């Protein structure tokens, strides 16, 4: 069990397709859903998953709190439609770190009971290291799998509750919901962690989601990348929600994603990572966090009409997004990809910890088409020069600001 | 034109009414009154000049309450049987457009005695081989920071014309209309997103149950609900005729309101299929 009084730092891999040529942006409107899979080169795919899994296993050796996988479909951003398969592989190559799957997309194709079973298997295989993420999916997923976004939102929480029941109520029980009806809820195996593995839920600032998360003592992962100001707003709102239902907020209930490349100096970091960073923004974010091309991140009915109105009032149509970055100045202004020396990267991340109370830092080290060699070098330098400082400084800060305590979301391994 | 709130089994339904004479129940589409803008388009004004137009907003659209229990077209059709009761319409002449056209057919196969005429324009509900209903949900998302041409192309014969650009402009229009459209897509998403997409595989085999005459109007360039689906309705409804509009897209009532009225008005009056 990790120390709750300091930040937790994770290595997140998206597993992108790294072999697009320089004409991809010119020739294709999106990296998602309709991007022709004739671009998938079978010969080049040999060994790719192994390379990516090696990079995550290295994070365990370097002492990261955990590694993170997630689920996306029919795209070049992440060729990881079945993250539990990769988590299973990592149970065999990692020893200490948490295995975070963020998350299984509940509305997709099978019943939530299957997700309860797979996470329980992974928890047994990893000796209680699973962090179970559940996600309702966004535009990409609903278009990709032809499921109704407005209905998915309702199904999602029912599915989550079914899974928690499967893990906590001695079976056999039954479940009668509006969307799911299971005569026998009695999964073998059960997860090792009791009452169940920690549960993380991604959200994009909808207050409805924050309430559901806080009520259940889950961890809220802010799925929208963004600047410090946005993260501060979200964390404050989530903290208020936690307070409103009579609980105490702790930074470890909140997570955020960043991309990082560390080298000895700022200049060297830019020089070494430039191609990969812009490969990521131009290609992988096309169809997602990019103005150019077809934007598929949102789907109608994903928000309530009042939340949609709020979004319209607070956003500018056609505004530049992370994927539209043209140079390093743009990258710096977007405030989500940090490239530089250990000091530079520490300073950037520390703002989010100290000012926005973000206690889980989820860091993408493999960016775009970055080589294995560079990914491992950057990740290692981070582990040596940045990670210890983040832990030491946050320990002082959290103890002072939030007191020494554990939160309910962190389950205890008893097996 | 007046709007009022009607109570339908404890849920608020916004009802737009205009004109006098024989009542006509109008079932709206996704870019239509209640959904693209608050008031009527010229087609509805022309309809109201000859009939008593009664146009409820679908659940969650306009000022109508959203209804959580509505999760497919079957639920929506049963909701409208309650609406017919609330409006004291023992038998209604229905004009249904697009999504509303599909709804009209679903009501008529269930309770044929409640429908006296069925005028359908670009009605969803069927999907014939090679005539896939287009992905309106994905194509309602903009390109290049606000370009909506793909959606205009599905909805209008001329995607670049003034009419298409006024109903589906690039960028952001005004927030109330944007929210209307979002609510419209949300309702359509509840009843028509999951496979089968905006159609009902069982409907074709049920069309023989429709007792009333049916007039079908279709834009020959309808790229949202292709014309082959209109031909299938015409062939499988017991008493039906199909009129097509060259050069016209899915939004026939907006693109060719006079021509539509020239067919619809005498049909509603006499039931005769010319």
Interface residues (C-beta under 8 A of the other chain):
Chain A: X29 X33 X139 X142 X143 X146 X147 X148 X149 X150 X151 X154 X291 X292 X293 X294 X295 X296 X298 X299 X300 X301 X305 X308 X309 X312 X313 X317 X318 X319
Chain B: X60 X68 X71 X135 X137 X138 X140 X141 X142 X143 X144 X145 X146 X150 X171 X172 X175 X178 X179 X182 X183 X185 X186 X188 X189 X190 X193 X194 X195 X197
